[in-house]
Amino acid sequence: MHKKNANNVLTELISLLTTYLTELSSVQDAPDTQFAYGEKTAYAECLEFIASWQHAEENGLGFDVENRFPLT
């Protein structure tokens, strides 16, 4: 496995989590989709945490996670 620096890892995480949340945005909240809701919540929390990184905005996280991916 090729080792990466923190900047590369965080940039890839931003892209990956954003992709996952975009794919899950079409899942409607219903009792049989609780697992998907849990996934959305976890991914959004991860992005919100990464947003505290000083270089987050310049690396693809220049948006409000809660507004772009609402959990309700």
mmCIF file of the N, C-alpha and C atoms, coordinates in Angstrom:
data_MODEL
# 
_entry.id   MODEL 
# 
loop_
_atom_site.group_PDB 
_atom_site.id 
_atom_site.type_symbol 
_atom_site.label_atom_id 
_atom_site.label_alt_id 
_atom_site.label_comp_id 
_atom_site.label_asym_id 
_atom_site.label_entity_id 
_atom_site.label_seq_id 
_atom_site.pdbx_PDB_ins_code 
_atom_site.Cartn_x 
_atom_site.Cartn_y 
_atom_site.Cartn_z 
_atom_site.occupancy 
_atom_site.B_iso_or_equiv 
_atom_site.pdbx_formal_charge 
_atom_site.auth_seq_id 
_atom_site.auth_comp_id 
_atom_site.auth_asym_id 
_atom_site.auth_atom_id 
_atom_site.pdbx_PDB_model_num 
ATOM 1   N N  . MET A 1 1  ? 0.842   -1.179 0.000  1.00 0.00 ? 1  MET A N  1 
ATOM 2   C CA . MET A 1 1  ? 0.000   0.000  0.000  1.00 0.00 ? 1  MET A CA 1 
ATOM 3   C C  . MET A 1 1  ? 0.882   1.235  0.000  1.00 0.00 ? 1  MET A C  1 
ATOM 4   N N  . HIS A 1 2  ? 0.537   2.164  -0.850 1.00 0.00 ? 2  HIS A N  1 
ATOM 5   C CA . HIS A 1 2  ? 1.271   3.422  -0.957 1.00 0.00 ? 2  HIS A CA 1 
ATOM 6   C C  . HIS A 1 2  ? 0.859   4.357  0.172  1.00 0.00 ? 2  HIS A C  1 
ATOM 7   N N  . LYS A 1 3  ? 1.826   4.855  0.909  1.00 0.00 ? 3  LYS A N  1 
ATOM 8   C CA . LYS A 1 3  ? 1.541   5.787  2.012  1.00 0.00 ? 3  LYS A CA 1 
ATOM 9   C C  . LYS A 1 3  ? 1.244   7.168  1.452  1.00 0.00 ? 3  LYS A C  1 
ATOM 10  N N  . LYS A 1 4  ? 0.277   7.844  2.051  1.00 0.00 ? 4  LYS A N  1 
ATOM 11  C CA . LYS A 1 4  ? -0.126  9.180  1.629  1.00 0.00 ? 4  LYS A CA 1 
ATOM 12  C C  . LYS A 1 4  ? 0.022   10.142 2.794  1.00 0.00 ? 4  LYS A C  1 
ATOM 13  N N  . ASN A 1 5  ? 0.139   11.405 2.480  1.00 0.00 ? 5  ASN A N  1 
ATOM 14  C CA . ASN A 1 5  ? 0.197   12.388 3.556  1.00 0.00 ? 5  ASN A CA 1 
ATOM 15  C C  . ASN A 1 5  ? -1.226  12.752 3.992  1.00 0.00 ? 5  ASN A C  1 
ATOM 16  N N  . ALA A 1 6  ? -1.329  13.447 5.112  1.00 0.00 ? 6  ALA A N  1 
ATOM 17  C CA . ALA A 1 6  ? -2.637  13.769 5.691  1.00 0.00 ? 6  ALA A CA 1 
ATOM 18  C C  . ALA A 1 6  ? -3.496  14.587 4.729  1.00 0.00 ? 6  ALA A C  1 
ATOM 19  N N  . ASN A 1 7  ? -2.896  15.506 4.008  1.00 0.00 ? 7  ASN A N  1 
ATOM 20  C CA . ASN A 1 7  ? -3.642  16.330 3.057  1.00 0.00 ? 7  ASN A CA 1 
ATOM 21  C C  . ASN A 1 7  ? -4.316  15.460 2.005  1.00 0.00 ? 7  ASN A C  1 
ATOM 22  N N  . ASN A 1 8  ? -3.584  14.505 1.447  1.00 0.00 ? 8  ASN A N  1 
ATOM 23  C CA . ASN A 1 8  ? -4.157  13.623 0.430  1.00 0.00 ? 8  ASN A CA 1 
ATOM 24  C C  . ASN A 1 8  ? -5.259  12.737 1.000  1.00 0.00 ? 8  ASN A C  1 
ATOM 25  N N  . VAL A 1 9  ? -5.044  12.231 2.185  1.00 0.00 ? 9  VAL A N  1 
ATOM 26  C CA . VAL A 1 9  ? -6.052  11.359 2.810  1.00 0.00 ? 9  VAL A CA 1 
ATOM 27  C C  . VAL A 1 9  ? -7.338  12.136 3.073  1.00 0.00 ? 9  VAL A C  1 
ATOM 28  N N  . LEU A 1 10 ? -7.225  13.328 3.643  1.00 0.00 ? 10 LEU A N  1 
ATOM 29  C CA . LEU A 1 10 ? -8.418  14.118 3.947  1.00 0.00 ? 10 LEU A CA 1 
ATOM 30  C C  . LEU A 1 10 ? -9.145  14.555 2.684  1.00 0.00 ? 10 LEU A C  1 
ATOM 31  N N  . THR A 1 11 ? -8.401  14.911 1.651  1.00 0.00 ? 11 THR A N  1 
ATOM 32  C CA . THR A 1 11 ? -9.031  15.294 0.383  1.00 0.00 ? 11 THR A CA 1 
ATOM 33  C C  . THR A 1 11 ? -9.796  14.118 -0.221 1.00 0.00 ? 11 THR A C  1 
ATOM 34  N N  . GLU A 1 12 ? -9.211  12.933 -0.167 1.00 0.00 ? 12 GLU A N  1 
ATOM 35  C CA . GLU A 1 12 ? -9.906  11.743 -0.673 1.00 0.00 ? 12 GLU A CA 1 
ATOM 36  C C  . GLU A 1 12 ? -11.132 11.416 0.171  1.00 0.00 ? 12 GLU A C  1 
ATOM 37  N N  . LEU A 1 13 ? -11.032 11.588 1.484  1.00 0.00 ? 13 LEU A N  1 
ATOM 38  C CA . LEU A 1 13 ? -12.188 11.348 2.356  1.00 0.00 ? 13 LEU A CA 1 
ATOM 39  C C  . LEU A 1 13 ? -13.331 12.301 2.040  1.00 0.00 ? 13 LEU A C  1 
ATOM 40  N N  . ILE A 1 14 ? -13.017 13.566 1.827  1.00 0.00 ? 14 ILE A N  1 
ATOM 41  C CA . ILE A 1 14 ? -14.042 14.553 1.477  1.00 0.00 ? 14 ILE A CA 1 
ATOM 42  C C  . ILE A 1 14 ? -14.768 14.112 0.216  1.00 0.00 ? 14 ILE A C  1 
ATOM 43  N N  . SER A 1 15 ? -14.023 13.723 -0.794 1.00 0.00 ? 15 SER A N  1 
ATOM 44  C CA . SER A 1 15 ? -14.624 13.289 -2.053 1.00 0.00 ? 15 SER A CA 1 
ATOM 45  C C  . SER A 1 15 ? -15.466 12.029 -1.872 1.00 0.00 ? 15 SER A C  1 
ATOM 46  N N  . LEU A 1 16 ? -14.930 11.066 -1.176 1.00 0.00 ? 16 LEU A N  1 
ATOM 47  C CA . LEU A 1 16 ? -15.631 9.795  -0.964 1.00 0.00 ? 16 LEU A CA 1 
ATOM 48  C C  . LEU A 1 16 ? -16.917 9.979  -0.166 1.00 0.00 ? 16 LEU A C  1 
ATOM 49  N N  . LEU A 1 17 ? -16.846 10.704 0.952  1.00 0.00 ? 17 LEU A N  1 
ATOM 50  C CA . LEU A 1 17 ? -18.023 10.909 1.799  1.00 0.00 ? 17 LEU A CA 1 
ATOM 51  C C  . LEU A 1 17 ? -19.085 11.729 1.078  1.00 0.00 ? 17 LEU A C  1 
ATOM 52  N N  . THR A 1 18 ? -18.654 12.714 0.305  1.00 0.00 ? 18 THR A N  1 
ATOM 53  C CA . THR A 1 18 ? -19.602 13.529 -0.470 1.00 0.00 ? 18 THR A CA 1 
ATOM 54  C C  . THR A 1 18 ? -20.310 12.663 -1.511 1.00 0.00 ? 18 THR A C  1 
ATOM 55  N N  . THR A 1 19 ? -19.562 11.784 -2.153 1.00 0.00 ? 19 THR A N  1 
ATOM 56  C CA . THR A 1 19 ? -20.159 10.868 -3.135 1.00 0.00 ? 19 THR A CA 1 
ATOM 57  C C  . THR A 1 19 ? -21.179 9.952  -2.472 1.00 0.00 ? 19 THR A C  1 
ATOM 58  N N  . TYR A 1 20 ? -20.804 9.367  -1.344 1.00 0.00 ? 20 TYR A N  1 
ATOM 59  C CA . TYR A 1 20 ? -21.731 8.483  -0.630 1.00 0.00 ? 20 TYR A CA 1 
ATOM 60  C C  . TYR A 1 20 ? -23.014 9.220  -0.231 1.00 0.00 ? 20 TYR A C  1 
ATOM 61  N N  . LEU A 1 21 ? -22.864 10.430 0.296  1.00 0.00 ? 21 LEU A N  1 
ATOM 62  C CA . LEU A 1 21 ? -24.048 11.189 0.714  1.00 0.00 ? 21 LEU A CA 1 
ATOM 63  C C  . LEU A 1 21 ? -24.919 11.574 -0.472 1.00 0.00 ? 21 LEU A C  1 
ATOM 64  N N  . THR A 1 22 ? -24.311 11.881 -1.588 1.00 0.00 ? 22 THR A N  1 
ATOM 65  C CA . THR A 1 22 ? -25.080 12.205 -2.795 1.00 0.00 ? 22 THR A CA 1 
ATOM 66  C C  . THR A 1 22 ? -25.878 10.983 -3.243 1.00 0.00 ? 22 THR A C  1 
ATOM 67  N N  . GLU A 1 23 ? -25.249 9.819  -3.230 1.00 0.00 ? 23 GLU A N  1 
ATOM 68  C CA . GLU A 1 23 ? -25.943 8.587  -3.616 1.00 0.00 ? 23 GLU A CA 1 
ATOM 69  C C  . GLU A 1 23 ? -27.084 8.260  -2.657 1.00 0.00 ? 23 GLU A C  1 
ATOM 70  N N  . LEU A 1 24 ? -26.884 8.518  -1.376 1.00 0.00 ? 24 LEU A N  1 
ATOM 71  C CA . LEU A 1 24 ? -27.911 8.207  -0.378 1.00 0.00 ? 24 LEU A CA 1 
ATOM 72  C C  . LEU A 1 24 ? -29.019 9.252  -0.308 1.00 0.00 ? 24 LEU A C  1 
ATOM 73  N N  . SER A 1 25 ? -28.840 10.386 -0.962 1.00 0.00 ? 25 SER A N  1 
ATOM 74  C CA . SER A 1 25 ? -29.840 11.454 -0.868 1.00 0.00 ? 25 SER A CA 1 
ATOM 75  C C  . SER A 1 25 ? -31.179 11.061 -1.464 1.00 0.00 ? 25 SER A C  1 
ATOM 76  N N  . SER A 1 26 ? -31.186 10.065 -2.343 1.00 0.00 ? 26 SER A N  1 
ATOM 77  C CA . SER A 1 26 ? -32.448 9.630  -2.952 1.00 0.00 ? 26 SER A CA 1 
ATOM 78  C C  . SER A 1 26 ? -33.204 8.631  -2.078 1.00 0.00 ? 26 SER A C  1 
ATOM 79  N N  . VAL A 1 27 ? -32.580 8.153  -1.017 1.00 0.00 ? 27 VAL A N  1 
ATOM 80  C CA . VAL A 1 27 ? -33.242 7.197  -0.128 1.00 0.00 ? 27 VAL A CA 1 
ATOM 81  C C  . VAL A 1 27 ? -34.211 7.952  0.770  1.00 0.00 ? 27 VAL A C  1 
ATOM 82  N N  . GLN A 1 28 ? -35.455 7.550  0.726  1.00 0.00 ? 28 GLN A N  1 
ATOM 83  C CA . GLN A 1 28 ? -36.484 8.190  1.534  1.00 0.00 ? 28 GLN A CA 1 
ATOM 84  C C  . GLN A 1 28 ? -36.470 7.611  2.952  1.00 0.00 ? 28 GLN A C  1 
ATOM 85  N N  . ASP A 1 29 ? -36.799 8.461  3.920  1.00 0.00 ? 29 ASP A N  1 
ATOM 86  C CA . ASP A 1 29 ? -36.881 7.981  5.298  1.00 0.00 ? 29 ASP A CA 1 
ATOM 87  C C  . ASP A 1 29 ? -38.126 7.123  5.475  1.00 0.00 ? 29 ASP A C  1 
ATOM 88  N N  . ALA A 1 30 ? -37.911 5.904  5.862  1.00 0.00 ? 30 ALA A N  1 
ATOM 89  C CA . ALA A 1 30 ? -38.986 4.951  6.125  1.00 0.00 ? 30 ALA A CA 1 
ATOM 90  C C  . ALA A 1 30 ? -38.419 3.904  7.078  1.00 0.00 ? 30 ALA A C  1 
ATOM 91  N N  . PRO A 1 31 ? -39.297 3.179  7.757  1.00 0.00 ? 31 PRO A N  1 
ATOM 92  C CA . PRO A 1 31 ? -38.790 2.172  8.705  1.00 0.00 ? 31 PRO A CA 1 
ATOM 93  C C  . PRO A 1 31 ? -37.789 1.189  8.098  1.00 0.00 ? 31 PRO A C  1 
ATOM 94  N N  . ASP A 1 32 ? -37.979 0.821  6.840  1.00 0.00 ? 32 ASP A N  1 
ATOM 95  C CA . ASP A 1 32 ? -37.074 -0.148 6.228  1.00 0.00 ? 32 ASP A CA 1 
ATOM 96  C C  . ASP A 1 32 ? -35.781 0.489  5.698  1.00 0.00 ? 32 ASP A C  1 
ATOM 97  N N  . THR A 1 33 ? -35.629 1.795  5.877  1.00 0.00 ? 33 THR A N  1 
ATOM 98  C CA . THR A 1 33 ? -34.416 2.479  5.415  1.00 0.00 ? 33 THR A CA 1 
ATOM 99  C C  . THR A 1 33 ? -33.633 3.075  6.583  1.00 0.00 ? 33 THR A C  1 
ATOM 100 N N  . GLN A 1 34 ? -33.854 2.557  7.770  1.00 0.00 ? 34 GLN A N  1 
ATOM 101 C CA . GLN A 1 34 ? -33.155 3.099  8.936  1.00 0.00 ? 34 GLN A CA 1 
ATOM 102 C C  . GLN A 1 34 ? -31.649 2.913  8.838  1.00 0.00 ? 34 GLN A C  1 
ATOM 103 N N  . PHE A 1 35 ? -31.201 1.831  8.229  1.00 0.00 ? 35 PHE A N  1 
ATOM 104 C CA . PHE A 1 35 ? -29.765 1.627  8.066  1.00 0.00 ? 35 PHE A CA 1 
ATOM 105 C C  . PHE A 1 35 ? -29.170 2.718  7.186  1.00 0.00 ? 35 PHE A C  1 
ATOM 106 N N  . ALA A 1 36 ? -29.853 3.043  6.091  1.00 0.00 ? 36 ALA A N  1 
ATOM 107 C CA . ALA A 1 36 ? -29.383 4.102  5.193  1.00 0.00 ? 36 ALA A CA 1 
ATOM 108 C C  . ALA A 1 36 ? -29.356 5.441  5.922  1.00 0.00 ? 36 ALA A C  1 
ATOM 109 N N  . TYR A 1 37 ? -30.344 5.697  6.757  1.00 0.00 ? 37 TYR A N  1 
ATOM 110 C CA . TYR A 1 37 ? -30.359 6.939  7.540  1.00 0.00 ? 37 TYR A CA 1 
ATOM 111 C C  . TYR A 1 37 ? -29.152 6.976  8.479  1.00 0.00 ? 37 TYR A C  1 
ATOM 112 N N  . GLY A 1 38 ? -28.828 5.848  9.079  1.00 0.00 ? 38 GLY A N  1 
ATOM 113 C CA . GLY A 1 38 ? -27.659 5.773  9.950  1.00 0.00 ? 38 GLY A CA 1 
ATOM 114 C C  . GLY A 1 38 ? -26.384 6.044  9.177  1.00 0.00 ? 38 GLY A C  1 
ATOM 115 N N  . GLU A 1 39 ? -26.295 5.516  7.961  1.00 0.00 ? 39 GLU A N  1 
ATOM 116 C CA . GLU A 1 39 ? -25.139 5.789  7.110  1.00 0.00 ? 39 GLU A CA 1 
ATOM 117 C C  . GLU A 1 39 ? -25.025 7.281  6.817  1.00 0.00 ? 39 GLU A C  1 
ATOM 118 N N  . LYS A 1 40 ? -26.148 7.891  6.416  1.00 0.00 ? 40 LYS A N  1 
ATOM 119 C CA . LYS A 1 40 ? -26.131 9.324  6.110  1.00 0.00 ? 40 LYS A CA 1 
ATOM 120 C C  . LYS A 1 40 ? -25.668 10.132 7.310  1.00 0.00 ? 40 LYS A C  1 
ATOM 121 N N  . THR A 1 41 ? -26.163 9.784  8.477  1.00 0.00 ? 41 THR A N  1 
ATOM 122 C CA . THR A 1 41 ? -25.795 10.494 9.698  1.00 0.00 ? 41 THR A CA 1 
ATOM 123 C C  . THR A 1 41 ? -24.300 10.367 9.963  1.00 0.00 ? 41 THR A C  1 
ATOM 124 N N  . ALA A 1 42 ? -23.780 9.170  9.851  1.00 0.00 ? 42 ALA A N  1 
ATOM 125 C CA . ALA A 1 42 ? -22.355 8.940  10.112 1.00 0.00 ? 42 ALA A CA 1 
ATOM 126 C C  . ALA A 1 42 ? -21.480 9.688  9.104  1.00 0.00 ? 42 ALA A C  1 
ATOM 127 N N  . TYR A 1 43 ? -21.826 9.615  7.831  1.00 0.00 ? 43 TYR A N  1 
ATOM 128 C CA . TYR A 1 43 ? -21.030 10.296 6.810  1.00 0.00 ? 43 TYR A CA 1 
ATOM 129 C C  . TYR A 1 43 ? -21.076 11.816 7.010  1.00 0.00 ? 43 TYR A C  1 
ATOM 130 N N  . ALA A 1 44 ? -22.248 12.346 7.318  1.00 0.00 ? 44 ALA A N  1 
ATOM 131 C CA . ALA A 1 44 ? -22.374 13.783 7.538  1.00 0.00 ? 44 ALA A CA 1 
ATOM 132 C C  . ALA A 1 44 ? -21.560 14.224 8.761  1.00 0.00 ? 44 ALA A C  1 
ATOM 133 N N  . GLU A 1 45 ? -21.592 13.441 9.814  1.00 0.00 ? 45 GLU A N  1 
ATOM 134 C CA . GLU A 1 45 ? -20.805 13.772 11.004 1.00 0.00 ? 45 GLU A CA 1 
ATOM 135 C C  . GLU A 1 45 ? -19.316 13.767 10.679 1.00 0.00 ? 45 GLU A C  1 
ATOM 136 N N  . CYS A 1 46 ? -18.880 12.831 9.881  1.00 0.00 ? 46 CYS A N  1 
ATOM 137 C CA . CYS A 1 46 ? -17.468 12.790 9.482  1.00 0.00 ? 46 CYS A CA 1 
ATOM 138 C C  . CYS A 1 46 ? -17.099 14.046 8.692  1.00 0.00 ? 46 CYS A C  1 
ATOM 139 N N  . LEU A 1 47 ? -17.949 14.432 7.748  1.00 0.00 ? 47 LEU A N  1 
ATOM 140 C CA . LEU A 1 47 ? -17.666 15.640 6.967  1.00 0.00 ? 47 LEU A CA 1 
ATOM 141 C C  . LEU A 1 47 ? -17.647 16.879 7.855  1.00 0.00 ? 47 LEU A C  1 
ATOM 142 N N  . GLU A 1 48 ? -18.568 16.950 8.803  1.00 0.00 ? 48 GLU A N  1 
ATOM 143 C CA . GLU A 1 48 ? -18.586 18.100 9.707  1.00 0.00 ? 48 GLU A CA 1 
ATOM 144 C C  . GLU A 1 48 ? -17.303 18.166 10.536 1.00 0.00 ? 48 GLU A C  1 
ATOM 145 N N  . PHE A 1 49 ? -16.804 17.030 10.937 1.00 0.00 ? 49 PHE A N  1 
ATOM 146 C CA . PHE A 1 49 ? -15.556 16.995 11.686 1.00 0.00 ? 49 PHE A CA 1 
ATOM 147 C C  . PHE A 1 49 ? -14.387 17.426 10.801 1.00 0.00 ? 49 PHE A C  1 
ATOM 148 N N  . ILE A 1 50 ? -14.337 16.920 9.566  1.00 0.00 ? 50 ILE A N  1 
ATOM 149 C CA . ILE A 1 50 ? -13.273 17.291 8.642  1.00 0.00 ? 50 ILE A CA 1 
ATOM 150 C C  . ILE A 1 50 ? -13.343 18.774 8.298  1.00 0.00 ? 50 ILE A C  1 
ATOM 151 N N  . ALA A 1 51 ? -14.533 19.357 8.347  1.00 0.00 ? 51 ALA A N  1 
ATOM 152 C CA . ALA A 1 51 ? -14.701 20.781 8.046  1.00 0.00 ? 51 ALA A CA 1 
ATOM 153 C C  . ALA A 1 51 ? -13.910 21.672 9.007  1.00 0.00 ? 51 ALA A C  1 
ATOM 154 N N  . SER A 1 52 ? -13.529 21.151 10.160 1.00 0.00 ? 52 SER A N  1 
ATOM 155 C CA . SER A 1 52 ? -12.738 21.940 11.103 1.00 0.00 ? 52 SER A CA 1 
ATOM 156 C C  . SER A 1 52 ? -11.260 22.008 10.695 1.00 0.00 ? 52 SER A C  1 
ATOM 157 N N  . TRP A 1 53 ? -10.872 21.220 9.705  1.00 0.00 ? 53 TRP A N  1 
ATOM 158 C CA . TRP A 1 53 ? -9.510  21.246 9.177  1.00 0.00 ? 53 TRP A CA 1 
ATOM 159 C C  . TRP A 1 53 ? -9.277  22.602 8.524  1.00 0.00 ? 53 TRP A C  1 
ATOM 160 N N  . GLN A 1 54 ? -8.149  23.194 8.779  1.00 0.00 ? 54 GLN A N  1 
ATOM 161 C CA . GLN A 1 54 ? -7.867  24.539 8.274  1.00 0.00 ? 54 GLN A CA 1 
ATOM 162 C C  . GLN A 1 54 ? -7.831  24.627 6.742  1.00 0.00 ? 54 GLN A C  1 
ATOM 163 N N  . HIS A 1 55 ? -7.624  23.524 6.059  1.00 0.00 ? 55 HIS A N  1 
ATOM 164 C CA . HIS A 1 55 ? -7.579  23.524 4.596  1.00 0.00 ? 55 HIS A CA 1 
ATOM 165 C C  . HIS A 1 55 ? -8.799  22.854 3.961  1.00 0.00 ? 55 HIS A C  1 
ATOM 166 N N  . ALA A 1 56 ? -9.845  22.663 4.740  1.00 0.00 ? 56 ALA A N  1 
ATOM 167 C CA . ALA A 1 56 ? -11.028 21.952 4.235  1.00 0.00 ? 56 ALA A CA 1 
ATOM 168 C C  . ALA A 1 56 ? -11.669 22.664 3.048  1.00 0.00 ? 56 ALA A C  1 
ATOM 169 N N  . GLU A 1 57 ? -11.856 23.957 3.162  1.00 0.00 ? 57 GLU A N  1 
ATOM 170 C CA . GLU A 1 57 ? -12.554 24.699 2.114  1.00 0.00 ? 57 GLU A CA 1 
ATOM 171 C C  . GLU A 1 57 ? -11.813 24.626 0.783  1.00 0.00 ? 57 GLU A C  1 
ATOM 172 N N  . GLU A 1 58 ? -10.520 24.781 0.817  1.00 0.00 ? 58 GLU A N  1 
ATOM 173 C CA . GLU A 1 58 ? -9.744  24.760 -0.424 1.00 0.00 ? 58 GLU A CA 1 
ATOM 174 C C  . GLU A 1 58 ? -9.570  23.352 -0.994 1.00 0.00 ? 58 GLU A C  1 
ATOM 175 N N  . ASN A 1 59 ? -10.008 22.354 -0.253 1.00 0.00 ? 59 ASN A N  1 
ATOM 176 C CA . ASN A 1 59 ? -9.892  20.964 -0.703 1.00 0.00 ? 59 ASN A CA 1 
ATOM 177 C C  . ASN A 1 59 ? -11.250 20.298 -0.911 1.00 0.00 ? 59 ASN A C  1 
ATOM 178 N N  . GLY A 1 60 ? -12.253 21.090 -1.237 1.00 0.00 ? 60 GLY A N  1 
ATOM 179 C CA . GLY A 1 60 ? -13.539 20.528 -1.634 1.00 0.00 ? 60 GLY A CA 1 
ATOM 180 C C  . GLY A 1 60 ? -14.633 20.553 -0.592 1.00 0.00 ? 60 GLY A C  1 
ATOM 181 N N  . LEU A 1 61 ? -14.360 21.085 0.587  1.00 0.00 ? 61 LEU A N  1 
ATOM 182 C CA . LEU A 1 61 ? -15.385 21.126 1.634  1.00 0.00 ? 61 LEU A CA 1 
ATOM 183 C C  . LEU A 1 61 ? -15.740 22.584 1.945  1.00 0.00 ? 61 LEU A C  1 
ATOM 184 N N  . GLY A 1 62 ? -16.036 23.324 0.883  1.00 0.00 ? 62 GLY A N  1 
ATOM 185 C CA . GLY A 1 62 ? -16.398 24.728 1.022  1.00 0.00 ? 62 GLY A CA 1 
ATOM 186 C C  . GLY A 1 62 ? -17.903 24.923 1.025  1.00 0.00 ? 62 GLY A C  1 
ATOM 187 N N  . PHE A 1 63 ? -18.615 24.091 1.757  1.00 0.00 ? 63 PHE A N  1 
ATOM 188 C CA . PHE A 1 63 ? -20.071 24.186 1.833  1.00 0.00 ? 63 PHE A CA 1 
ATOM 189 C C  . PHE A 1 63 ? -20.515 23.780 3.228  1.00 0.00 ? 63 PHE A C  1 
ATOM 190 N N  . ASP A 1 64 ? -21.738 24.167 3.570  1.00 0.00 ? 64 ASP A N  1 
ATOM 191 C CA . ASP A 1 64 ? -22.316 23.791 4.857  1.00 0.00 ? 64 ASP A CA 1 
ATOM 192 C C  . ASP A 1 64 ? -22.900 22.390 4.711  1.00 0.00 ? 64 ASP A C  1 
ATOM 193 N N  . VAL A 1 65 ? -22.341 21.453 5.445  1.00 0.00 ? 65 VAL A N  1 
ATOM 194 C CA . VAL A 1 65 ? -22.735 20.048 5.323  1.00 0.00 ? 65 VAL A CA 1 
ATOM 195 C C  . VAL A 1 65 ? -24.213 19.858 5.644  1.00 0.00 ? 65 VAL A C  1 
ATOM 196 N N  . GLU A 1 66 ? -24.698 20.494 6.705  1.00 0.00 ? 66 GLU A N  1 
ATOM 197 C CA . GLU A 1 66 ? -26.104 20.321 7.119  1.00 0.00 ? 66 GLU A CA 1 
ATOM 198 C C  . GLU A 1 66 ? -27.073 20.851 6.059  1.00 0.00 ? 66 GLU A C  1 
ATOM 199 N N  . ASN A 1 67 ? -26.697 21.934 5.381  1.00 0.00 ? 67 ASN A N  1 
ATOM 200 C CA . ASN A 1 67 ? -27.572 22.484 4.347  1.00 0.00 ? 67 ASN A CA 1 
ATOM 201 C C  . ASN A 1 67 ? -27.554 21.652 3.065  1.00 0.00 ? 67 ASN A C  1 
ATOM 202 N N  . ARG A 1 68 ? -26.388 21.158 2.712  1.00 0.00 ? 68 ARG A N  1 
ATOM 203 C CA . ARG A 1 68 ? -26.278 20.385 1.473  1.00 0.00 ? 68 ARG A CA 1 
ATOM 204 C C  . ARG A 1 68 ? -26.824 18.978 1.626  1.00 0.00 ? 68 ARG A C  1 
ATOM 205 N N  . PHE A 1 69 ? -26.643 18.399 2.793  1.00 0.00 ? 69 PHE A N  1 
ATOM 206 C CA . PHE A 1 69 ? -27.113 17.031 3.043  1.00 0.00 ? 69 PHE A CA 1 
ATOM 207 C C  . PHE A 1 69 ? -27.984 16.988 4.304  1.00 0.00 ? 69 PHE A C  1 
ATOM 208 N N  . PRO A 1 70 ? -29.196 17.547 4.225  1.00 0.00 ? 70 PRO A N  1 
ATOM 209 C CA . PRO A 1 70 ? -30.071 17.539 5.417  1.00 0.00 ? 70 PRO A CA 1 
ATOM 210 C C  . PRO A 1 70 ? -30.460 16.126 5.810  1.00 0.00 ? 70 PRO A C  1 
ATOM 211 N N  . LEU A 1 71 ? -30.530 15.896 7.100  1.00 0.00 ? 71 LEU A N  1 
ATOM 212 C CA . LEU A 1 71 ? -30.853 14.561 7.598  1.00 0.00 ? 71 LEU A CA 1 
ATOM 213 C C  . LEU A 1 71 ? -32.330 14.374 7.896  1.00 0.00 ? 71 LEU A C  1 
ATOM 214 N N  . THR A 1 72 ? -33.111 15.375 7.689  1.00 0.00 ? 72 THR A N  1 
ATOM 215 C CA . THR A 1 72 ? -34.549 15.235 7.969  1.00 0.00 ? 72 THR A CA 1 
ATOM 216 C C  . THR A 1 72 ? -35.316 14.878 6.733  1.00 0.00 ? 72 THR A C  1 
# 
